[in-house]
Every structure is written in C-alpha cells, then in structure tokens.
Amino acid sequence: MKDTVAALLGEALQTIISARGAEISAPAIQVERTRDAAHGDLASNIALAAAKLLKMPPRELAQAICDALPENTAIDRTEIAGPGFINFFLSKDSQAAVLQQVLRQGAKFGHNDSGAGRKVQVEFVSANPTGPLHVGHGRGAAVGDTLARILDACGWEVVREFYYNDAGAQINNLGLSVQARCKGMSPDDEGWPDDGYRGDYITELAQAYLAGESVEASDKSVTAAGDADDLAAIREFAVAWLRREQDLDLQSFGVAFDVFFLESSLYESGEVETTVERLIESGNTYVQDDALWLRTTNFGDDKDRVMRKQDGGYTYFLPDVAYHLNKWRRGFERVINEQGADHHSTVTRVRAGLQALGEGIPQGWPEYVLHQMVTVMRDGQEVKLSKRAGSYLTLRDLINEVGRDATRYFLVARSPNSQLTFDIDLALSQSNDNPVFYIQYAHARVCSVRRKFLEQGLSVDLNLETVALERLVESQEIEVLKQLARFPEIVVRAGASAEPQQIANYLRELAGEFHAYYNAHKVLVDDAELRSARLALTSGVGQVIANGLDLLGVSAPESM
C-alpha cells in the first residue's frame, strides 16, 4: 500500500508540475505509516518537500495534490494536517485485499524481487578452528543466517560463506597444545605452551589423534598419523577435528554454508603475493623501518598500516584485503560481513586497501554488521564457563539448555550493535514475557481454531472468491489486518538495512494484536458468514507468523 500511495502521489504531483509549466524534478516521495489511527493509516510530507520548488504554500500544495490524486479504491479519504502533511485513510476493501493476498500466496507472502537476482554474499561466524563455538559465535550465526534467509526472500542470489583462519600463530598454538597433551602434559605442568589452549576438548582431540581416528570436515578427510612428534600432522588433524566439531554445532543450530574458504588457500594460490604486488604498483605503499606500509590515510583511515612486517611476515590486514579482492572477482555486487564488534578496527583499513587496488570497487564495499557481546544469565548470575571449553560458555551448552528456537530468537531479537543479555530463565518460561513462547503460542492458537472447526464437522477450506471479508469490522480485526499488511514492507526494509531484528520485533507485535483479538472475540460463532471471515483472518495470521518464524530459523508449532 505504501508503494500504491507513493505512485498516486507521484502522478498527482506531476500533474501539478505540468499544469504550472514548471521545469523541475519532483523530490523523492516518502510515505510512512502513522503512529496514531486518528491520523489515518499512511502519511506523506511531499507537500512540504516540494513547496519551495513549486513556490506554493505547503498546505495549498497539499490540497492541490489531494485534488489531483487519481481515483483508487484503496483510498477511502485524505486529510491535510499540520503545516501540510497528507494523511491517507485506507478503504476496508483494501485492508481485506491484503488478507486475500496472504491466503493466496501462502508461504511466499512477504517475498519480493527487490534483489532482482543480484549476487550477495553473507560471510558469518568465521570462527578460528581452535575450539568449540562460543555464545558470541552463536549470535553471529543467528544474525548472519537470518539475514541470508531475508535476502533470499528479497530475491537476491545468496551465498553463505565461512572463512577459516587456518594459518598463523593461533593454529600453531593449537598444535602445540594438542602435542603437549599427546605427551602426557597438563596445563599446570611446566613446559605447557605459554599461549596454549586449556579446555577439556584438547584432551579429547589428543586422544583421537593418538588413536589414529579419521575425521570428515566440510570438504576434506584427514586421518591422524598418531605420531606425537609430528607437529605438522597434529596441526592438520586438530584443525580438521575442530572444523568437524563446529560443523556439528552449526547443524544443531539449523545453519548451513555454501562455501568454506580457507585463509591458507590465499597463500597457496599466490593471491596474497599478487595483492602485495598490485598495491606496490598502485604507488600507495612505502618502506619504513624495514616494513612495508600502505598509505591507508589516502582513503579515509586515521593512520597508515603495516602490510609486511620487518621479519617478512604479513599482518592480518593484508590477507583480509586479498580475501575481499577474491570476493569482488567472484562477482558479488553486495557483500555483508557479520562479525564481532572486536573487528571494528578492520573495517576502514580493509576498505582502504580495496580502494588502493584501483579495481573499481565502490566505496563502502563490503558492508559490515558487527555484533556486540552476549552476557548469559541464570538465577540472576552470569554464566561464564563451560567445562569442555574451559574458559567460555559454548553454543552447544546453550542450545542443550534452552533449545534451538529460543536460542536463535533471543540472539537475533535485538540490534546486533546492542549488547545482549540472554536470560536462560526467561527463555525457558512458558509465559507472555517470553517472546518466543508468545509468538509460537499465537501460531498454535491458530492451529487449535482449525482443529475445533474440524471437530465440529466444519470445513476449514476457504473459498476466497466468496468469503465475506467485509464482515471484519471490529476495531481489533482492523488492527490485525493492518499488521498483516506491514509484513512485506518489513521484509524489504530488513533486507535493505541488514537488520534482521526487525522481523523478530514485528512478529511480537503481530502476536500481541492477535492475542488481544482472540481473547475478545469468538471465531466459532453461529453466523456462518462471519465465522468463515474470522477463520480467514486467523488463518492469515498463522501463515504470516509461520513465514516470519521461518525467516528467523524458528519452528512454528501446531500445539503447545
């Protein structure tokens, strides 16, 4: 409806411009939903925006626009408010038409073609293969996967990618830790690696290596050599074993990836060296103190950055630039990196490095969604440790305690740039305060209504050509219809702004409107015509809730 009203306003404004013989370009037309039903359903400030261009008082222009609006059955009436806002009151027929759309389109309602088949890559989780996934990784998984689902619903060609930092000091420390365990050492022993890993999973890993186990990890199979002195073999097996563990965590979380990209492949393919050469050729590098620097200050950074250190090794910044150049050359018009907030310092330098290459990469590419830390609480106390990980709470622990649905919803329900407190007691509660329960219960109520119809020998198959939706006149019915109409707009907006929490918040609002309606009005009334109309309304609510929960990767139970 916002698009419809915007199109009508555009026609009316063009009529006025032509009538006045003006040679101007009309400003962008903004149409927003009103917060107060007394001000209509939709409103626009176009008269205020165009008044100076047309040299007309805003209220006078607003009236002229209203007079020039083409006839449309979706609009009941318009009103001019304040200094020149135009308020639109939608017709009951247009509100009922939304319900027809929901029931006809089913699981596709809310899908759109705003992405137009363009390629988008969402990189998320990308945890170092040095230990089990923690709750912070879980937030990245929930946000990234939900965003990928939303973009898919918006018509993008979505690729989900996981980037493994399988090279460098951390991987070496992992190998040394497992080797120490293989030789019978414990973290308390003298000689344990200074930066070694201490969780019980290191013991499990060492036992698997000594037993000569084989592991399948995403795209490769590795068999343990069993030799405690072969550090290279231990490293290779440890990375594969932990990749498999992370894969299992993600599978239990309902998250899958299309591509697993290894940092080591950038070195093996020569892409890191090629990127260095390209940057040197660009004239944006210099040598100082035996180190190679990039003039990132030429591209908005606060200081220049070292690419190659005095010892010849590369900083993390350089392979990151090579990796993103690889993404660009794979044809991704849009790339979204979902990462922890501790990566904020890499945003400017990676973009600067890409600009310095001179490949025509747009400024502001790639996009970043950075999530803040998660604090997990139980009985009013923070839960910090996992016996298996040794120093942090694992994602698997949280899923085992509260279930996949609650974990996914709670981790995505707030803006990623806000710190999140995950209350285990709330997530387990069966009350209206628990948003997951509240939303899923609304869907279960819809399914209960349909079961009651069948128990009484009444059909639940609706004839959409004859169902009397005009009988839905109660104020709470109208509010539910308005909420249903918002869903496609919310999906588009969440995909464009990379804000998946908008879906979670919308579902809670829709559930609230439905529960209020359900508690106030019977669906199984004697009036057959009204009964069918109310069945259609409840069925529409169930469909939209199921569609929204699917975007969050959360189930829509039929009973609770």
N, C-alpha and C positions, 0 to 999 in steps of 0.2 A: 504493500500500500504506500510506503514511503516513495518508492520509485514511481508509482502511478501519480501521486500528488505532485512530485517534482516535475514529471513530464507535463502535467496540466499547467503548472506554474510557468514552465518554460514556454509553452505555446502562448499563454496569456501575455507574458512579458514581451515576447517577440511581436505580438500583435500591436502592443502599445508603442514599441520602438519604431515599427514600420509606420504607424499612423502619425507619429511625430516627425518622421523623416530624419530621425537621428541615425548617425553612423557610429554606433558604439557596440562593443562586445558585452553581452549580458554577463554579470558576475555569476559565479558558481551558486547554484541553488541548494540551500541547506534545508532539510525537513527533519524535524525531531519529534519524538513522542512527548506529549505533555505529561507533567507530573500530577496535575490536578484535572480530574474528569470534567470539572466545571469549565475548563478552558478548551474542551474538545479532546480529540484523540491525537491529532498531529498539529504542528505549528511550524511556520516559516518566518524568517526575518528578511525575506528577499526585498520587501519594500524599503526597509531601512538600508540594505546594502546597495540598492540601485537608485535611491532617491537623488543623490548628488549627481550621478551620471545623467539622469533624465531631467534634472533641475526642477524637481517636483517635491512638495512636502511629503514626508513618508506616509502619513495617513491618507492623503489624497491619492498617492500612488497605490497604496494598499487597496483602496476602494476601486480604483480603475482596474487593478489586477483581478479582483473578485468579479467585477462586471464582465471582464473579458475571458474568464475561465470557460473552457469548453464544457458542454453538458457531459456528465458522467454519473452513472447510477451508484458509484461507490461513495459519492459525496452527498450527505444529507443537507448540510448548510455550512456557511462560513461566517466567521465573526472577526472584526478588527479590534484588537486590544492594545492598550497602552500607546506607545509612540508610533505604532504601525505594524505590529505583529499580526499575521493572518492565522487564525485558528480554524481547523477543519474538524467538523463533526461527521464521522462516517455513518453511512446508512446501515440499518440492520441487515439488509441483504448482503452487503459487502463483508460484514463480520461473519455471517453464516457461510459465505462462499469459502472462507478460509477453512472451515471445518470440512467442507466438501473436498478441498484440496488435500487435507491431511488424510482423509479416509481413502481417497483415490490413489494417492502417491505412496501411502504406507511407509515402508522403511526408507524410501527415497525422499520423504518430505524433509525439507531443510537442506537438501543437497542443491548445489548450484554450479554454474560454469564460470565463476569469476576467475578461476585459474586458467581456463581456456586450454588445458592440456600442456601448459608450460612445465618445464622440469624444475623441481625443487628438491634439494637435499636437506634432510634434517639429520645433523650429527648430534648424538646424545649419549649419555653415560660415559663412554670412552675412558673407562677406569683402567689404571695401570694394572697389569696382571700380576700383582704382588700380594693379593689377599682377597678374602671374600668381600662382596659388595656391602657397603655400609648404608645407613639410612639416607645419608646425603646423596649417594648414588641412586637410591630409590626415588628420591624426589626428582632427580634429573630424568630417570626412566619414565616416571608418571607424566611429567610435564612434556618431555620430548615425544613420547608415544601418543599422548592425547593430541598434541599439536599436529603430528603426522596424520592422525585419523581425521582431524578437522580439515586439513589441507586437501586430503584425498576427497572429502565430501565437497570441497570447493572446486573440484575439477582440476587440481594440479596432478602432474605425474610425479609421485612422491617416491623418493629413495631414502630409506633409513640406513644410516651408516654408523658404525662403531670403530673408533680409531684407537689402536693399541700402541701405547708407548712401550714397545718391547725391546728397546735398546737403552743403554745408558747406565748410570750409577745405581739406580734403584733395582734394576734387573740383576746387576752384579751382586748387590747386597742380598737379594733373594737367593741367588745361587749359593753364596757363602753361608747363609743361614741354614739352608737345607743340607749343605755339605757338613756343617758342624753337627747337625742332628744325626746325620748318617754315621758320623764318627763317635756318637755317643755323648756329645756335649749337650749341656743345657744352658739357657740364657744366663744363669747365675754363675757359670763357670768362667774362670779366667781364660781369655782367648776367644770368647764369643765375639763375633764381629761387632765393632762399635755401633754401626748403624743397622744391625741385623733385625730381623722380624722375630717376634717372640710368641705369637699365638700358637694354640694347640694344633692349628692346621698345618704348621711347619712340621710337626711330628708326624701327622698323617701323611704328608707329602713325602717325607723321608722314608717312611715305611713302604709306601707304594713304589718308590724308586728302587729301594733295595730288593723288593720282591719281584722286580722286572715287569711290572704292570705295563699295559698299553692303554693309551687314552686317545679318544677321538675329540678334537676340539675345533668346532666350526668347520674348518676347511683343511685340517691336516691330522694325520695319525702319528703318534710318537710312542715308541717302545723304550722303556727305561733300560739303560745299559747295566745298572746295578753296581757300577764301579764308583766307590766313594771318593776316589782321587781325580775323577774326570769332571772337572768343574763345568766345562762347556756342555757336556751331556746332561749334567744336573740342571743347568740353567734352562736348556731346551725343554727338558721334561717338566720342570717346575712351571714354566710359562704355559705349556700345553695343559697341564693338570689344573692350574688355576683358571685358565680360559674355560675349561670344561665346567668347573665349579660355578663360574659367573654365568655361563650359558644356562645351567640348571636353575640358578636363581631367577634369571630373566624369564625363562619358560614358565616358572611357577607364578610369575607376575603378569603373564599374558603379553610379554614384549618379545617381538622378533625383529631381526635385522635383515636387510637385503645384502649389505656389504660389510665385511670385516676388513679394515685396512690396517696394515702393519707399518709402523714407523720404519722398521728395518728395511722394508722394500724400497723406501726412498733412497737409501744409501746403496742398496744392491743394484737399483736401476740407474744410478748415477744422477738422479734428479736433484739431489742436494748440491752436488758439484756444479751441475748445469745452472742451477739457480744462482749460485755464487758468481759464476762467470757472467751471467746476464746482468746481475746487479753491478758488477765492476764495469761492464761495458756501458751501463747507463750513465756513468760518471757521478753516481751518488754515493760512492764509497771512498774511504781514505784509510791509510795506515797510521796508527799512533801507538806508541809503546809496544811495538811488535804485534799489535792486534789489528784485525780488520773491522772497521766500523762502517755503519750505514747512516747516512745523513737523514734520519727519520724526522728531524726538525723541519726539513723542507716540505714535509707532508703532514704537519699538524701535531707531531709528538713534542713532548716537553724537553727531551734531550735525545742526542744521538745514541744509537745502540750498537753494542759489540756483536758481531756475527761470528767471527772466528777468534778464539782466544789465543793468548801467547803460546800455549802448548800445542796449538794446531787443532784443538777440538772445537766443535761448534756449540754455540749456546742454543737453548731450546727454541729461541726465536727463529733461527734460520730454517730448521726442518718444518716449522709451522708455516713459514712462507712458501716453502716448496710444496707442502701438502695442499695448501689452498690454491696454488697455481695449478696443481693437478686437478683439483675440483673444477676450476674455471675451464680448463681444457676439456673436461668431460661434458661440458655444455650445460651446466646448471645456471640458469638465469637468476635463480634465487637460492641462497644457502643460508640456513639458520643453524647456528651453533648453540646448543643448550649445554651450559657448563656451570660449575660452581662459581660463586662470586669471587673466589680467590684467583680466578683467571682474568679479572677486570683489567689488570695491567697489560695483558697481551692484546687487548682489542685494538688500541691505537697503533701499536708497533706492527702488528700483522697487516692491518690496512695500509699503513705507511709503506711497508715492504712491497705489498702488491702494487701500490701506485708507482713505486720507484721502478718496477719492472717494465713499465711502458707497454703493457699488453692491452690497454683499453678497458681495464677492469673499472667499473663505476666506483666512485667514492661511496663509502658507507657499505661496501660489499666486503665480507659477508655480514649478515645480521647476527646479533648475539642476544640470547636470552640467558641471563645469569641468575641463578637461584641462590638465595641466602640459606644459612644453616638451619637445621632442624633440631629442636630440643624435644626429646621424648619423655613424657611424664607418666608415672603410675603412683596412685595413692598420694599425690601431691609432691612426689620426689622425682628428681631427674634420674632416668635410666641411662647409664653411660656405657656399661661394659658387656661384652659377650665372652663367655668362657672360651669359645672356639677361636675368636679373633684376638682376644687378649687385651685389646685397647679401645674397642669401639663396639657399638651395637650393630649387628648385621641386619641387612634387609630380610634375610630368611627368618631371623628371630621374630621380627615384627609381623611378617606375613603369617607365621605359625601361630602367633598370639591373637591377632585380630582378624585375620582373613585377608584375601586379596582385594575384595571390593572396598572394604573400609580403608585399607592402606592406600589404594590408588586414589580414592576420592579425597581423603584428608591431605595427601601430599600435593594434590593439584588444585585444591579449593581456594587457595589464597594466591595473590600475585606472586610470581617467583621472586621478585625483588623485595618481598617482605619476609622477615624472619618468621618461622613457623613453629608453633608449639603443638606437638602431636600428643593428645591426651588419650592414653590407652583406655582408661575407664570410660570416657565418653564414647570412644569408638566401639566399645563392647556393649554399651547400654541400648536397651530397646525402648527409647523414649523419643519424644518430639525434639529434644535438644540435640539428638544425634542426627545430623543432616542426611547421612547415608540411609539410616533406618527410615527417616521421614519421607524421603523420595521413593525408596523401594516399596514402602508401605502404601504409598499412593498408587503405584502400579499394581500391587497385589489387590488393592481395593477394587480397581477396575476389573481385574480378572474375577474377583468374587461376585461382582454385579453380573457378569456374563454367566457365571455358573448358576446363580439364582434364577436367571431367566430360563436356562435350560431345565433346571429342576422343576419349574412351574409349567413346563411344556411350551415355553415361548421361544420363538426364533430369535437368534442373535445376528442373522443375516439381514443387513440393511439394504433396502432399495434406495440408492442415493438419488434416483430420479424423482421419487415420491415422498421421501421422508420430510416431514413438515418442520424444517429448522426454524421457520418464522415463529414457532411456538416457544422458542428460547428467549424469553423476555425478562426474566428475573435479573436483577442487577448483578447478582453473583454469577449468573450464567454469562452475562455480557463480559464481565471481567475475565472469566476463564477463556472466552473466545478471543479477547484482546491479547491474553498471554500466549495463546497458541499462535496468533498472527506474528508475534515477535520472534519466534524461533528461527526462521530462515535468516532474518536480519542479524541475529546474534551469531549464527554460524559464520556468516560472511565477515562480520566485524572481528570475531575471534581469530579467524584465519589471516586477515589483513594485518592485524596488530600483534599477532603471535601471543595472544593472551588466552590460553585455554581455560583459565579460571572463570571466564565469562559463561561458559557452558554450565559449570557446576553451580554458579550463583543463580543462573536462570532457572535451572531445574528445581532449586529450592523454592524460588518464588512461585513457579507453576504448581508445585506440590502444595504450597500454602494456600493458593487460591482454590485448588481442587478440594482439599480437606475442608475448607470453610464451606464450600458449596455442598459437598456431600453430607456434612453434618447438619445442614439447614434444610435440605430438600431431598425428598424421596425420588428415586429413579423408577422403582416398580410401582407406579401409580395405576389406577384403574383406566384412566383416559389413554386409550391405545396410541393415539396420535402423539400426545405429549410424552408417553413412555418411550416410543421409538426415537423421538427427538433427543431425549435425555440419554438414551443408550448411545446414540451417535456422539453426543458430547463426551460422555465418559470414555467411549472407545477412542475418540480423538486424543484425549488426554493421555490414555495409556500408550498410544502409538508414539506421541511426541516424547513422553518420558523414556520409553524404550529406545527411541532414536538418540536422545541425548545421552543416556547412560552408555550406549554403545560407543559414542564418541569418547567417553571417558574410560572405556575398557571395563565398565562395571556391569554386572548382570542385572536383569530386570525380572525378579522372581514373581511367580504367579500366585504364591501363597507365602504367608509368614506367620 
